[in-house]
């Protein structure tokens, strides 16, 4: 069953003579029980897409379906309160005058509210904080309460908009993992919006990358990372180096790998390489220009004979001096991605 379906959805803001297209002919599906990570730079339309699902922003063209219900066709919109979606925002949006229990119970409109609130607080590990108020909680604890409140009405779909952006790095990873585990334990489909590629790779069953109101690529995390459709996706999803196809011989093993990937006349195209694709060996043909210590590894920037720069990760116990001559080799089993220049 499909939990969510967008068909050719367009959303514009502004007057007729000064319109901004926030969503541009977007089509996307979310399978039942799937977590979709929606990622892209600021202003790309990802939060607008989320708000269109929730009913906060009516669309101008296309169709949005939740399950078997059409909730917006550009003419008639189902009210947000009837869409059965749960919302979690970066700001948590808890009621400061209500206790944790009352916050969680707020959206349950029948006499099961106290029981449901207790169940959800137990699910998110916040039962012992039931009588506290939002100002007595940490950022991570408030986010757990916000998740419990969104889950309490038993929504058909969860929408999470940058939910961890306000948390510090260590807490962010822990809360993120807990939230995803809870979504999977309840088998609740979810759309998770973020501008952070690390969150997207860790959270999504699939990732949808957006740019300028359009969905550029939708695929499993490893496909989006290792086989991006273009240079924008490649660069946005992680560190990448670009080497002209014509200069492939500057990296040992790269030219042989290209034989099966490109036509002889495709010398005007570009190769995308991740830092873990490149191994540095004793030899010459390249020079180490910069070293960055990252704890468990060093990240080296290496200048090839053709002038292109590539990055390479190396064990922290095997440092290389800046200025050293080295040989760059394609790591066995790794494959370059051929992109248009």
Buried (B, 14 or more C-beta within 10 A) or exposed (E): EBBBBBBBBBBBEEEEEEEEBBBBBBEBBBBBBBBBBBBBEEBBBBBBBBBBBBBEBBBBBBBBBBBEEBBBBBEEBBEBEEBBBBBBBBEBBBEEEBBBBBBBBBBBEEEEBEEBBBBBBEBBEBBEBBEBBBEEBEBBBBBBBBBBBBBBBEBBBBBBBBBBBBBEEEBBBEBBEBBBEBBEEBEBBBBBBBBBBBBBBBBBBBBBBBBBBBBBBBBEBEBBBBBBBBBBBBEBBBEBBBBBBEBBBBBBBBBEBBEEBBEEEEEEBBBBBBBBBBBBEEEEBBBBEEBEEEEEBBBBBBBBBBEBBBBBBBEEEEEBEEEBEBBBBBBEEBBBBBBEE
